[in-house]
Amino acid sequence: MVKGKKVIIFDLDGTLIDSIGIWNLIDKQLIETISDYKIENVDLGKQRDLILKKYSQHRL
C-alpha cells in the first residue's frame, strides 16, 4: 500500500489544522436541528454532551 509512495500524510484530527471550531459549529447546528435548544458558544461542549445524550436515547 505504501510501496512507491514518497509522502504519506496523517492528520490526527486537529494535528495539521485546528479543526475544533468547525466541529463546534457542526455540533451547534446539529443540536439546534434535532432539538428546540438555541446553543451559545459558551460551554458548548457541556451543552452538546447533555443534549445529544438526551436526544440520542429517543432516536435509537
mmCIF file of the N, C-alpha and C atoms, coordinates in Angstrom:
data_MODEL
# 
_entry.id   MODEL 
# 
loop_
_atom_site.group_PDB 
_atom_site.id 
_atom_site.type_symbol 
_atom_site.label_atom_id 
_atom_site.label_alt_id 
_atom_site.label_comp_id 
_atom_site.label_asym_id 
_atom_site.label_entity_id 
_atom_site.label_seq_id 
_atom_site.pdbx_PDB_ins_code 
_atom_site.Cartn_x 
_atom_site.Cartn_y 
_atom_site.Cartn_z 
_atom_site.occupancy 
_atom_site.B_iso_or_equiv 
_atom_site.pdbx_formal_charge 
_atom_site.auth_seq_id 
_atom_site.auth_comp_id 
_atom_site.auth_asym_id 
_atom_site.auth_atom_id 
_atom_site.pdbx_PDB_model_num 
ATOM 1   N N  . MET A 1 1  ? 0.820   -1.195 0.000  1.00 0.00 ? 1  MET A N  1 
ATOM 2   C CA . MET A 1 1  ? 0.000   0.000  0.000  1.00 0.00 ? 1  MET A CA 1 
ATOM 3   C C  . MET A 1 1  ? 0.866   1.262  0.000  1.00 0.00 ? 1  MET A C  1 
ATOM 4   N N  . VAL A 1 2  ? 1.962   1.262  0.725  1.00 0.00 ? 2  VAL A N  1 
ATOM 5   C CA . VAL A 1 2  ? 2.809   2.449  0.763  1.00 0.00 ? 2  VAL A CA 1 
ATOM 6   C C  . VAL A 1 2  ? 4.020   2.326  -0.154 1.00 0.00 ? 2  VAL A C  1 
ATOM 7   N N  . LYS A 1 3  ? 4.144   1.199  -0.806 1.00 0.00 ? 3  LYS A N  1 
ATOM 8   C CA . LYS A 1 3  ? 5.280   0.981  -1.696 1.00 0.00 ? 3  LYS A CA 1 
ATOM 9   C C  . LYS A 1 3  ? 5.214   1.961  -2.863 1.00 0.00 ? 3  LYS A C  1 
ATOM 10  N N  . GLY A 1 4  ? 6.321   2.640  -3.117 1.00 0.00 ? 4  GLY A N  1 
ATOM 11  C CA . GLY A 1 4  ? 6.390   3.597  -4.206 1.00 0.00 ? 4  GLY A CA 1 
ATOM 12  C C  . GLY A 1 4  ? 5.885   4.988  -3.853 1.00 0.00 ? 4  GLY A C  1 
ATOM 13  N N  . LYS A 1 5  ? 5.417   5.174  -2.658 1.00 0.00 ? 5  LYS A N  1 
ATOM 14  C CA . LYS A 1 5  ? 4.926   6.494  -2.224 1.00 0.00 ? 5  LYS A CA 1 
ATOM 15  C C  . LYS A 1 5  ? 6.098   7.292  -1.665 1.00 0.00 ? 5  LYS A C  1 
ATOM 16  N N  . LYS A 1 6  ? 6.144   8.561  -1.989 1.00 0.00 ? 6  LYS A N  1 
ATOM 17  C CA . LYS A 1 6  ? 7.195   9.429  -1.470 1.00 0.00 ? 6  LYS A CA 1 
ATOM 18  C C  . LYS A 1 6  ? 6.769   10.116 -0.178 1.00 0.00 ? 6  LYS A C  1 
ATOM 19  N N  . VAL A 1 7  ? 5.487   10.388 -0.067 1.00 0.00 ? 7  VAL A N  1 
ATOM 20  C CA . VAL A 1 7  ? 4.981   11.114 1.094  1.00 0.00 ? 7  VAL A CA 1 
ATOM 21  C C  . VAL A 1 7  ? 3.658   10.506 1.527  1.00 0.00 ? 7  VAL A C  1 
ATOM 22  N N  . ILE A 1 8  ? 3.506   10.326 2.819  1.00 0.00 ? 8  ILE A N  1 
ATOM 23  C CA . ILE A 1 8  ? 2.237   9.905  3.395  1.00 0.00 ? 8  ILE A CA 1 
ATOM 24  C C  . ILE A 1 8  ? 1.920   10.878 4.519  1.00 0.00 ? 8  ILE A C  1 
ATOM 25  N N  . ILE A 1 9  ? 0.741   11.451 4.483  1.00 0.00 ? 9  ILE A N  1 
ATOM 26  C CA . ILE A 1 9  ? 0.343   12.445 5.478  1.00 0.00 ? 9  ILE A CA 1 
ATOM 27  C C  . ILE A 1 9  ? -0.802  11.884 6.313  1.00 0.00 ? 9  ILE A C  1 
ATOM 28  N N  . PHE A 1 10 ? -0.651  11.956 7.615  1.00 0.00 ? 10 PHE A N  1 
ATOM 29  C CA . PHE A 1 10 ? -1.711  11.568 8.540  1.00 0.00 ? 10 PHE A CA 1 
ATOM 30  C C  . PHE A 1 10 ? -2.137  12.815 9.299  1.00 0.00 ? 10 PHE A C  1 
ATOM 31  N N  . ASP A 1 11 ? -3.412  13.095 9.330  1.00 0.00 ? 11 ASP A N  1 
ATOM 32  C CA . ASP A 1 11 ? -3.923  14.181 10.153 1.00 0.00 ? 11 ASP A CA 1 
ATOM 33  C C  . ASP A 1 11 ? -4.716  13.540 11.279 1.00 0.00 ? 11 ASP A C  1 
ATOM 34  N N  . LEU A 1 12 ? -4.221  13.674 12.474 1.00 0.00 ? 12 LEU A N  1 
ATOM 35  C CA . LEU A 1 12 ? -4.853  13.060 13.637 1.00 0.00 ? 12 LEU A CA 1 
ATOM 36  C C  . LEU A 1 12 ? -5.882  14.001 14.240 1.00 0.00 ? 12 LEU A C  1 
ATOM 37  N N  . ASP A 1 13 ? -6.824  14.458 13.405 1.00 0.00 ? 13 ASP A N  1 
ATOM 38  C CA . ASP A 1 13 ? -7.930  15.325 13.798 1.00 0.00 ? 13 ASP A CA 1 
ATOM 39  C C  . ASP A 1 13 ? -7.465  16.508 14.638 1.00 0.00 ? 13 ASP A C  1 
ATOM 40  N N  . GLY A 1 14 ? -6.930  17.474 13.959 1.00 0.00 ? 14 GLY A N  1 
ATOM 41  C CA . GLY A 1 14 ? -6.506  18.691 14.633 1.00 0.00 ? 14 GLY A CA 1 
ATOM 42  C C  . GLY A 1 14 ? -4.998  18.848 14.692 1.00 0.00 ? 14 GLY A C  1 
ATOM 43  N N  . THR A 1 15 ? -4.265  17.868 14.215 1.00 0.00 ? 15 THR A N  1 
ATOM 44  C CA . THR A 1 15 ? -2.810  17.954 14.261 1.00 0.00 ? 15 THR A CA 1 
ATOM 45  C C  . THR A 1 15 ? -2.274  18.957 13.253 1.00 0.00 ? 15 THR A C  1 
ATOM 46  N N  . LEU A 1 16 ? -2.776  18.909 12.029 1.00 0.00 ? 16 LEU A N  1 
ATOM 47  C CA . LEU A 1 16 ? -2.293  19.816 10.992 1.00 0.00 ? 16 LEU A CA 1 
ATOM 48  C C  . LEU A 1 16 ? -3.046  21.142 10.983 1.00 0.00 ? 16 LEU A C  1 
ATOM 49  N N  . ILE A 1 17 ? -4.334  21.090 11.243 1.00 0.00 ? 17 ILE A N  1 
ATOM 50  C CA . ILE A 1 17 ? -5.123  22.318 11.346 1.00 0.00 ? 17 ILE A CA 1 
ATOM 51  C C  . ILE A 1 17 ? -5.963  22.252 12.611 1.00 0.00 ? 17 ILE A C  1 
ATOM 52  N N  . ASP A 1 18 ? -6.277  23.412 13.147 1.00 0.00 ? 18 ASP A N  1 
ATOM 53  C CA . ASP A 1 18 ? -7.128  23.482 14.331 1.00 0.00 ? 18 ASP A CA 1 
ATOM 54  C C  . ASP A 1 18 ? -8.580  23.371 13.868 1.00 0.00 ? 18 ASP A C  1 
ATOM 55  N N  . SER A 1 19 ? -9.153  22.182 13.989 1.00 0.00 ? 19 SER A N  1 
ATOM 56  C CA . SER A 1 19 ? -10.488 21.933 13.455 1.00 0.00 ? 19 SER A CA 1 
ATOM 57  C C  . SER A 1 19 ? -11.591 22.005 14.504 1.00 0.00 ? 19 SER A C  1 
ATOM 58  N N  . ILE A 1 20 ? -11.261 22.345 15.751 1.00 0.00 ? 20 ILE A N  1 
ATOM 59  C CA . ILE A 1 20 ? -12.276 22.345 16.811 1.00 0.00 ? 20 ILE A CA 1 
ATOM 60  C C  . ILE A 1 20 ? -13.391 23.345 16.525 1.00 0.00 ? 20 ILE A C  1 
ATOM 61  N N  . GLY A 1 21 ? -13.052 24.467 15.931 1.00 0.00 ? 21 GLY A N  1 
ATOM 62  C CA . GLY A 1 21 ? -14.074 25.463 15.608 1.00 0.00 ? 21 GLY A CA 1 
ATOM 63  C C  . GLY A 1 21 ? -15.091 24.928 14.616 1.00 0.00 ? 21 GLY A C  1 
ATOM 64  N N  . ILE A 1 22 ? -14.618 24.175 13.648 1.00 0.00 ? 22 ILE A N  1 
ATOM 65  C CA . ILE A 1 22 ? -15.513 23.575 12.652 1.00 0.00 ? 22 ILE A CA 1 
ATOM 66  C C  . ILE A 1 22 ? -16.425 22.563 13.324 1.00 0.00 ? 22 ILE A C  1 
ATOM 67  N N  . TRP A 1 23 ? -15.867 21.704 14.179 1.00 0.00 ? 23 TRP A N  1 
ATOM 68  C CA . TRP A 1 23 ? -16.679 20.681 14.848 1.00 0.00 ? 23 TRP A CA 1 
ATOM 69  C C  . TRP A 1 23 ? -17.668 21.313 15.809 1.00 0.00 ? 23 TRP A C  1 
ATOM 70  N N  . ASN A 1 24 ? -17.279 22.395 16.479 1.00 0.00 ? 24 ASN A N  1 
ATOM 71  C CA . ASN A 1 24 ? -18.228 23.091 17.360 1.00 0.00 ? 24 ASN A CA 1 
ATOM 72  C C  . ASN A 1 24 ? -19.395 23.656 16.563 1.00 0.00 ? 24 ASN A C  1 
ATOM 73  N N  . LEU A 1 25 ? -19.123 24.211 15.404 1.00 0.00 ? 25 LEU A N  1 
ATOM 74  C CA . LEU A 1 25 ? -20.184 24.750 14.555 1.00 0.00 ? 25 LEU A CA 1 
ATOM 75  C C  . LEU A 1 25 ? -21.119 23.633 14.087 1.00 0.00 ? 25 LEU A C  1 
ATOM 76  N N  . ILE A 1 26 ? -20.548 22.515 13.675 1.00 0.00 ? 26 ILE A N  1 
ATOM 77  C CA . ILE A 1 26 ? -21.361 21.371 13.239 1.00 0.00 ? 26 ILE A CA 1 
ATOM 78  C C  . ILE A 1 26 ? -22.218 20.861 14.397 1.00 0.00 ? 26 ILE A C  1 
ATOM 79  N N  . ASP A 1 27 ? -21.611 20.728 15.578 1.00 0.00 ? 27 ASP A N  1 
ATOM 80  C CA . ASP A 1 27 ? -22.370 20.267 16.749 1.00 0.00 ? 27 ASP A CA 1 
ATOM 81  C C  . ASP A 1 27 ? -23.505 21.228 17.088 1.00 0.00 ? 27 ASP A C  1 
ATOM 82  N N  . LYS A 1 28 ? -23.225 22.532 17.026 1.00 0.00 ? 28 LYS A N  1 
ATOM 83  C CA . LYS A 1 28 ? -24.236 23.546 17.327 1.00 0.00 ? 28 LYS A CA 1 
ATOM 84  C C  . LYS A 1 28 ? -25.412 23.422 16.358 1.00 0.00 ? 28 LYS A C  1 
ATOM 85  N N  . GLN A 1 29 ? -25.114 23.287 15.072 1.00 0.00 ? 29 GLN A N  1 
ATOM 86  C CA . GLN A 1 29 ? -26.174 23.154 14.072 1.00 0.00 ? 29 GLN A CA 1 
ATOM 87  C C  . GLN A 1 29 ? -26.966 21.865 14.272 1.00 0.00 ? 29 GLN A C  1 
ATOM 88  N N  . LEU A 1 30 ? -26.287 20.787 14.607 1.00 0.00 ? 30 LEU A N  1 
ATOM 89  C CA . LEU A 1 30 ? -26.959 19.512 14.846 1.00 0.00 ? 30 LEU A CA 1 
ATOM 90  C C  . LEU A 1 30 ? -27.915 19.604 16.027 1.00 0.00 ? 30 LEU A C  1 
ATOM 91  N N  . ILE A 1 31 ? -27.435 20.165 17.131 1.00 0.00 ? 31 ILE A N  1 
ATOM 92  C CA . ILE A 1 31 ? -28.266 20.293 18.325 1.00 0.00 ? 31 ILE A CA 1 
ATOM 93  C C  . ILE A 1 31 ? -29.481 21.158 18.046 1.00 0.00 ? 31 ILE A C  1 
ATOM 94  N N  . GLU A 1 32 ? -29.287 22.265 17.357 1.00 0.00 ? 32 GLU A N  1 
ATOM 95  C CA . GLU A 1 32 ? -30.403 23.157 17.065 1.00 0.00 ? 32 GLU A CA 1 
ATOM 96  C C  . GLU A 1 32 ? -31.385 22.526 16.074 1.00 0.00 ? 32 GLU A C  1 
ATOM 97  N N  . THR A 1 33 ? -30.918 21.599 15.249 1.00 0.00 ? 33 THR A N  1 
ATOM 98  C CA . THR A 1 33 ? -31.781 20.914 14.287 1.00 0.00 ? 33 THR A CA 1 
ATOM 99  C C  . THR A 1 33 ? -32.629 19.842 14.954 1.00 0.00 ? 33 THR A C  1 
ATOM 100 N N  . ILE A 1 34 ? -32.041 19.083 15.882 1.00 0.00 ? 34 ILE A N  1 
ATOM 101 C CA . ILE A 1 34 ? -32.773 17.962 16.479 1.00 0.00 ? 34 ILE A CA 1 
ATOM 102 C C  . ILE A 1 34 ? -33.500 18.328 17.765 1.00 0.00 ? 34 ILE A C  1 
ATOM 103 N N  . SER A 1 35 ? -33.316 19.545 18.231 1.00 0.00 ? 35 SER A N  1 
ATOM 104 C CA . SER A 1 35 ? -33.971 19.955 19.468 1.00 0.00 ? 35 SER A CA 1 
ATOM 105 C C  . SER A 1 35 ? -34.507 21.372 19.309 1.00 0.00 ? 35 SER A C  1 
ATOM 106 N N  . ASP A 1 36 ? -35.135 21.863 20.352 1.00 0.00 ? 36 ASP A N  1 
ATOM 107 C CA . ASP A 1 36 ? -35.613 23.249 20.317 1.00 0.00 ? 36 ASP A CA 1 
ATOM 108 C C  . ASP A 1 36 ? -34.665 24.174 21.080 1.00 0.00 ? 36 ASP A C  1 
ATOM 109 N N  . TYR A 1 37 ? -33.457 23.690 21.365 1.00 0.00 ? 37 TYR A N  1 
ATOM 110 C CA . TYR A 1 37 ? -32.464 24.483 22.083 1.00 0.00 ? 37 TYR A CA 1 
ATOM 111 C C  . TYR A 1 37 ? -31.706 25.389 21.135 1.00 0.00 ? 37 TYR A C  1 
ATOM 112 N N  . LYS A 1 38 ? -31.420 26.597 21.602 1.00 0.00 ? 38 LYS A N  1 
ATOM 113 C CA . LYS A 1 38 ? -30.512 27.503 20.911 1.00 0.00 ? 38 LYS A CA 1 
ATOM 114 C C  . LYS A 1 38 ? -29.227 27.503 21.728 1.00 0.00 ? 38 LYS A C  1 
ATOM 115 N N  . ILE A 1 39 ? -28.141 27.120 21.125 1.00 0.00 ? 39 ILE A N  1 
ATOM 116 C CA . ILE A 1 39 ? -26.879 26.910 21.820 1.00 0.00 ? 39 ILE A CA 1 
ATOM 117 C C  . ILE A 1 39 ? -26.006 28.150 21.731 1.00 0.00 ? 39 ILE A C  1 
ATOM 118 N N  . GLU A 1 40 ? -25.456 28.524 22.852 1.00 0.00 ? 40 GLU A N  1 
ATOM 119 C CA . GLU A 1 40 ? -24.462 29.588 22.902 1.00 0.00 ? 40 GLU A CA 1 
ATOM 120 C C  . GLU A 1 40 ? -23.087 28.952 22.774 1.00 0.00 ? 40 GLU A C  1 
ATOM 121 N N  . ASN A 1 41 ? -22.123 29.697 22.261 1.00 0.00 ? 41 ASN A N  1 
ATOM 122 C CA . ASN A 1 41 ? -20.777 29.148 22.111 1.00 0.00 ? 41 ASN A CA 1 
ATOM 123 C C  . ASN A 1 41 ? -20.101 28.919 23.456 1.00 0.00 ? 41 ASN A C  1 
ATOM 124 N N  . VAL A 1 42 ? -20.571 29.595 24.500 1.00 0.00 ? 42 VAL A N  1 
ATOM 125 C CA . VAL A 1 42 ? -20.027 29.392 25.834 1.00 0.00 ? 42 VAL A CA 1 
ATOM 126 C C  . VAL A 1 42 ? -20.505 28.033 26.336 1.00 0.00 ? 42 VAL A C  1 
ATOM 127 N N  . ASP A 1 43 ? -19.616 27.243 26.869 1.00 0.00 ? 43 ASP A N  1 
ATOM 128 C CA . ASP A 1 43 ? -19.947 25.908 27.383 1.00 0.00 ? 43 ASP A CA 1 
ATOM 129 C C  . ASP A 1 43 ? -20.551 24.996 26.323 1.00 0.00 ? 43 ASP A C  1 
ATOM 130 N N  . LEU A 1 44 ? -20.170 25.176 25.084 1.00 0.00 ? 44 LEU A N  1 
ATOM 131 C CA . LEU A 1 44 ? -20.730 24.378 24.006 1.00 0.00 ? 44 LEU A CA 1 
ATOM 132 C C  . LEU A 1 44 ? -20.499 22.889 24.233 1.00 0.00 ? 44 LEU A C  1 
ATOM 133 N N  . GLY A 1 45 ? -19.311 22.511 24.655 1.00 0.00 ? 45 GLY A N  1 
ATOM 134 C CA . GLY A 1 45 ? -19.008 21.105 24.870 1.00 0.00 ? 45 GLY A CA 1 
ATOM 135 C C  . GLY A 1 45 ? -19.915 20.465 25.899 1.00 0.00 ? 45 GLY A C  1 
ATOM 136 N N  . LYS A 1 46 ? -20.139 21.157 26.987 1.00 0.00 ? 46 LYS A N  1 
ATOM 137 C CA . LYS A 1 46 ? -21.003 20.633 28.059 1.00 0.00 ? 46 LYS A CA 1 
ATOM 138 C C  . LYS A 1 46 ? -22.450 20.523 27.573 1.00 0.00 ? 46 LYS A C  1 
ATOM 139 N N  . GLN A 1 47 ? -22.945 21.572 26.920 1.00 0.00 ? 47 GLN A N  1 
ATOM 140 C CA . GLN A 1 47 ? -24.309 21.558 26.397 1.00 0.00 ? 47 GLN A CA 1 
ATOM 141 C C  . GLN A 1 47 ? -24.467 20.471 25.340 1.00 0.00 ? 47 GLN A C  1 
ATOM 142 N N  . ARG A 1 48 ? -23.489 20.336 24.483 1.00 0.00 ? 48 ARG A N  1 
ATOM 143 C CA . ARG A 1 48 ? -23.521 19.328 23.426 1.00 0.00 ? 48 ARG A CA 1 
ATOM 144 C C  . ARG A 1 48 ? -23.659 17.931 24.021 1.00 0.00 ? 48 ARG A C  1 
ATOM 145 N N  . ASP A 1 49 ? -22.823 17.623 24.992 1.00 0.00 ? 49 ASP A N  1 
ATOM 146 C CA . ASP A 1 49 ? -22.851 16.290 25.589 1.00 0.00 ? 49 ASP A CA 1 
ATOM 147 C C  . ASP A 1 49 ? -24.197 15.985 26.238 1.00 0.00 ? 49 ASP A C  1 
ATOM 148 N N  . LEU A 1 50 ? -24.747 16.929 26.974 1.00 0.00 ? 50 LEU A N  1 
ATOM 149 C CA . LEU A 1 50 ? -26.024 16.713 27.642 1.00 0.00 ? 50 LEU A CA 1 
ATOM 150 C C  . LEU A 1 50 ? -27.178 16.554 26.658 1.00 0.00 ? 50 LEU A C  1 
ATOM 151 N N  . ILE A 1 51 ? -27.252 17.437 25.691 1.00 0.00 ? 51 ILE A N  1 
ATOM 152 C CA . ILE A 1 51 ? -28.374 17.427 24.758 1.00 0.00 ? 51 ILE A CA 1 
ATOM 153 C C  . ILE A 1 51 ? -28.296 16.238 23.810 1.00 0.00 ? 51 ILE A C  1 
ATOM 154 N N  . LEU A 1 52 ? -27.116 15.937 23.291 1.00 0.00 ? 52 LEU A N  1 
ATOM 155 C CA . LEU A 1 52 ? -27.001 14.801 22.382 1.00 0.00 ? 52 LEU A CA 1 
ATOM 156 C C  . LEU A 1 52 ? -27.266 13.488 23.104 1.00 0.00 ? 52 LEU A C  1 
ATOM 157 N N  . LYS A 1 53 ? -26.875 13.397 24.357 1.00 0.00 ? 53 LYS A N  1 
ATOM 158 C CA . LYS A 1 53 ? -27.182 12.189 25.127 1.00 0.00 ? 53 LYS A CA 1 
ATOM 159 C C  . LYS A 1 53 ? -28.686 12.027 25.278 1.00 0.00 ? 53 LYS A C  1 
ATOM 160 N N  . LYS A 1 54 ? -29.354 13.124 25.624 1.00 0.00 ? 54 LYS A N  1 
ATOM 161 C CA . LYS A 1 54 ? -30.807 13.087 25.798 1.00 0.00 ? 54 LYS A CA 1 
ATOM 162 C C  . LYS A 1 54 ? -31.515 12.680 24.509 1.00 0.00 ? 54 LYS A C  1 
ATOM 163 N N  . TYR A 1 55 ? -31.168 13.299 23.396 1.00 0.00 ? 55 TYR A N  1 
ATOM 164 C CA . TYR A 1 55 ? -31.859 13.046 22.135 1.00 0.00 ? 55 TYR A CA 1 
ATOM 165 C C  . TYR A 1 55 ? -31.418 11.761 21.460 1.00 0.00 ? 55 TYR A C  1 
ATOM 166 N N  . SER A 1 56 ? -30.234 11.273 21.739 1.00 0.00 ? 56 SER A N  1 
ATOM 167 C CA . SER A 1 56 ? -29.814 10.004 21.130 1.00 0.00 ? 56 SER A CA 1 
ATOM 168 C C  . SER A 1 56 ? -30.601 8.846  21.705 1.00 0.00 ? 56 SER A C  1 
ATOM 169 N N  . GLN A 1 57 ? -31.047 8.942  22.949 1.00 0.00 ? 57 GLN A N  1 
ATOM 170 C CA . GLN A 1 57 ? -31.854 7.902  23.562 1.00 0.00 ? 57 GLN A CA 1 
ATOM 171 C C  . GLN A 1 57 ? -33.229 7.827  22.904 1.00 0.00 ? 57 GLN A C  1 
ATOM 172 N N  . HIS A 1 58 ? -33.754 8.949  22.469 1.00 0.00 ? 58 HIS A N  1 
ATOM 173 C CA . HIS A 1 58 ? -35.077 8.990  21.855 1.00 0.00 ? 58 HIS A CA 1 
ATOM 174 C C  . HIS A 1 58 ? -35.056 8.477  20.421 1.00 0.00 ? 58 HIS A C  1 
ATOM 175 N N  . ARG A 1 59 ? -33.921 8.533  19.776 1.00 0.00 ? 59 ARG A N  1 
ATOM 176 C CA . ARG A 1 59 ? -33.860 8.215  18.352 1.00 0.00 ? 59 ARG A CA 1 
ATOM 177 C C  . ARG A 1 59 ? -33.353 6.816  18.066 1.00 0.00 ? 59 ARG A C  1 
ATOM 178 N N  . LEU A 1 60 ? -32.986 6.066  19.082 1.00 0.00 ? 60 LEU A N  1 
ATOM 179 C CA . LEU A 1 60 ? -32.459 4.718  18.842 1.00 0.00 ? 60 LEU A CA 1 
ATOM 180 C C  . LEU A 1 60 ? -33.542 3.728  18.523 1.00 0.00 ? 60 LEU A C  1 
# 
